[in-house]
Amino acid sequence: MVTAPPVIDFGPFYGYDTGRKAELVQQVRQACERHGFFQIINHRVPSDLQEAILHQAREIFSLPLHVKEKYSRAIEPVNLGYERLREQSFDNGTGDLKEGFYLCQELPPGHPLVGRFSLGLNKYPAEMRDLALFRSTVNDYHIAMADLALNIFRILAQTLDLKEDWFDGFCHDSANIMRLLRYPPQPADGLERGIGAHTDFGGLTILLQDDKGGLQVWDRESSQWADADPVPGALVVNLGNMLMRWTNDRYLSNLHRVINISGQERYSVPYFISGNLDYLVECIPSCKAETEEAKYPPIRVEEWLEARYSDTYGGVGVGELSRDVVSATH
């Protein structure tokens, strides 16, 4: 029997009922161990902000191609701006059937983080209908997602028997990236991939998807793909390779893909929490016995991310850890 990632009520995090909070921690722990994915409701991200960022995604991709190319992510600063159709490739040799636009949290000129990996000055297309609205919506969404990410990490800390603020240092000055994505409709035969099977690179991803569907998550127990159907108002949360490594493989960074056979364009906004670039990721103490060796050596966040991005934009395909997961699950 195929089991989809669970829908979890995040509301108890904001309340005072210790019993409900304990239940939330247990639900998240089980989801991390079994799926590496879950959806959350009652997360306090306003629905009008969700719709506003999706509206801006629709508008930016409606711009002519020659205009979007002016803001290519290949132009300095790199890794910010427009990603053309089929530029990224996971398990499809022809490239993924999607286009994107990368946006970091806005930093003032001269900020010490400007110029570091995926951090710099955003490329805001002057051709947008209301550029000021686009910038303010992007900024508001960044603020809301960064705050939610910190709260999710505080629950994750409790699932690992750590103090609630254990991940705060990782989240401070995190290199968070928002991607606006458009998936054109594809043939119903399902042979095309909006995005091929992959695992995410960083610590945590929070995904806003529209109502078209198409996101699928690998269910290890049934060895089949499970649909992560959109739930009104919900956000999808999934763990990345960095967190899987950090927990000594106790938690799962799971394969997922998008196949858009809705017959319509699909829009989504994944928000990647990659962490403080100087943070050293090494095995969490509660994830191994005192006499047990960690499976992975320590690594700086920036070093890890640079290698993973090089994999998928350098034509190699699925990243090193993704290949390991594919081998283990197929």
N, C-alpha and C positions, 0 to 999 in steps of 0.2 A: 504494500500500500504506500503510495506516494504521500509524503507529509510536507506541506508548505511551511515556511517560516511562521512562527506564531505572531499574533497581534497582542501587544502588551500595553496595559494602561500605565503610563508613566506618571499619572497624577499623584500617587502616594509620595513621590519624591518631595513634592512641595507641601505636604501636609505634616501632621503631627502624630498620626496613628502608627506606632512602632510595629504593630502586627502587620499592617498593610505594606509598610516599607520592607519588612523582612520577606514578605511574599514576593514583592517586586524584585528584590535581590535574588531570590531563588529562581524566579522565572527567567531573569536575564542570564544567570549562571547556566541554567539548562540550555537556553538558546545558544549561548556561546560554545558550549561543549558539543552540541548536536548539529547545529546548523551554521553557526557563525553569522547568522542573519536573524533579524526580527523587525517587526514594524511597531512603532509606538504611536499611541494616541494621547491626548491630554498633555501635550508637551509644551504648551504655551507659546508656540510660534503662531502668530495670528494668521487666520485663513486669508485675509485680504493681502497680507505680505506674500504669502505663497502664490496667490493668483497674480500679484503684481510682477513678481520675478519671472513667472512663466510668460506673462504678456510681453515683457521686455525681450525674452528669448525669441518669441515668435517674430517680434519686430526686427531684431538685429539680423536674423537669418533671412528676412525678406529683402534685405539690401542686395543690390547687384553684386555678382561675384567679384568684379574688378574693384569694387569699393571695399569689400571684405578683405581682399588680398592685400590692400594697403596696410592692414593691421595684422599681418601674418605673425604667428608666434616665432617664426624664424628670424624676424627682424628684432634688433635690440630694443628693449630688453627681451631676451629669449624666454620661451615657455609662458609668455603672456600674450593674449590676443587670439587671432583667428587660426583655427585648425581646419584645413580644407577637407572635403569629402575624400575618404579612403586614405588619409594621411597616416593614420595609426593602423597597426595590423596585429591581431592576436592569432587566432587559429584559421585565418582566411588569407590565402596568398594574394588575393586581389585587394586587400585592405577592407577595413570596416566601413559599412554603409552608414556613415554618420558624419556630421560636421559639428565643430565645437568652437567655443570662445572661452579662453582662460582669463580669470580675473582674480587677482590677489586682494588681500585687505589693503585699502588705500593707505599709503605711507607718504609723509611729507618729504619733499626734496631734502637731501642731506641726512635723512634718517640712517643710522648705522647699519640697518639691515638691507637697505636698498642696494641691489646688485648681487645679493646672495641668491641661492637657488630658488627660482620661481618667486622671488620677491623683487619688486621694483616699482615702476610707475606704470599703472594700467594704461592700456590703449583704448581710449574712448572714441568710437567713430563719430566724427563731427556731423555725419550725414543722418544720425538718428533724428527722429521727429521731434523729440524733446530730450536733448542731451542732459540737461540738469536733472530731469526726472529719472533718466537711466542711471546716472551716477548716484543719486540719492537712494534709489531702490537697491542697487548693488551694495552700497555701504550699509544700509539698514539690514539687508539680508545677511551680510557678513557678521554684523554685530550679534544678530539673533542666533545664528548658527554657532558662533564661537562660544556664546554663553551656554547654549544647549549642549554642545560637545563637552564642556567642562563638567556639566551636571551628569552626563552619561558616564564620563570617566570616574566620577565620584561613586556612582553605583558599581561600575566595574571593579573599582578598588575594593569595595565591600564583598564582591563575589569572590575575591582572591584572598580574603581575610587580612586585608591591609587597611591602614587608616584612610578615612574618606579623602583626605587631601594628598594621597600618595602620588598621584599623577599630575598635580598642579604645576610642578616644575617643567614637565614635558609640555604642558599646554601653554605655558607662559611664552609669549612671542612666537607662537606656533606658525609655521609656514603653511597656513591654510589657503587652499585654492578652491575656487568655485568654477565649475564648468557649465556653461549653458550648452545644451546639446539638442540637435535636431536629427531625427531618424526618418528618412523618406520611407514611404510605403514600399514593401518588397513583395515579390511573388509569393503566393500562398503555398508553394511547394516547400518553403522553409529551408531551402538550400543556401540562400543568402544569409548573411549575419549583419545585424545592425552593429553589434559588437561581439566579437568572438569570445569563446570561453576563456575566462581569465580570473585571476584573483587580484585584489587591489594591493597597491604597493605599501601604503603608509600604515598609520595607526588605526584610524576609524573613518568610515564614510557615512555621511547622512544624505540620503537621496530623497528628493522631491520628484515624483513622477506624475504626469497627467493621467487622464482616465483611459488611455488607449491600451494599456497592458503591454505585454511583450517581455518583461523581465522574468527570467527563469533562474532558479537556484538548484544546484546539484544536490539531490537527496542521497546520501551515502547508503542508507539502510536499504533502499529499494533499488539503488543504482539506476535512477531515472531523474529526469528534469522535472522540477516542481514549479508551477507558476506562482509568482509573488504578485497576485492580483492587486491592483490599486484599491486602497481603502480610503474613502473620502476623509481628507484632513490628516491622514497618517503620514509619517515619514519612515522610510526604510533605513535601518541601521545595519551596517555590516563591518566585520573586523577585517583588518588588512594584514598583509604578510609580516609587517613589523611587529604587530601585537601577537601574532602566532609565535614568532620567534622569541619574543619577550617572555611569553608564558611557557616556554619550553615545550611547545606544541600541545599544551593542555587545552587551549582554545583554538578554534578552527577559523582559518581564513579560507572561505569556501569559493569554489568555482561558481561563476554566474555568467549569463550572456543575455543579449537582447535580440529577439526575432520579431520584427514589427510586421505582422500580417493583418493588421487592422484595416488596411486599405486607406489609411489616413496618415498624415504626418504625426509623429510622436515627439513630444518635448519632455526633457527632464533636466534636473539641476542637481548633479552630485556635488557634495561639499566634502572635500578631502582634508582631514585633520592629520597633518604629517608630523607635527611636533616641532619643538625648538631645535633648530639646525645643529646646535652645539651639544645637544643632549646625548649622553652615552647610554645606549640601550644594551643592557645586560640582564641575564636571567633574573626574573623576579624571585626573591628569596623563598616565597611560599610555594613556588612551582617546582621545587626539587628538594629532595632530602639533603641533609647536611653532608652526607658522604657521597652524594650523587654528583656526577659531572654535568655541567650544562651542555646541551646539544650544540649550541652556537656560541662563537666567541663574541665579545662586546664589539659594537660598531656605532659610530656616530650617525645621527639621523641624516645629515647632509650626504655623507658618503654612501649610505644605503640608497637614498632616493636617486642620486645621480646615476648609479649603476642600473637601477630598474627602468628609469626613463630611457636610458641609452638602448636598452633591450628592445622596447616596443617602437621607438621612433628611428632606430637604426636598422630596421628591416629584419631583426632576428626573430621577432614574434613574441610568443609568451615568455615572460621573464623566468629567471632561474628557479625561483620558488614555485612559480606557477607550473612549470614543467614537472616539478616534483609532485605537486598535488595532482596534476593530470595523470601521472603514472600510477599514483596510489589509488585513484578513484575509477579508472577505466580498465 
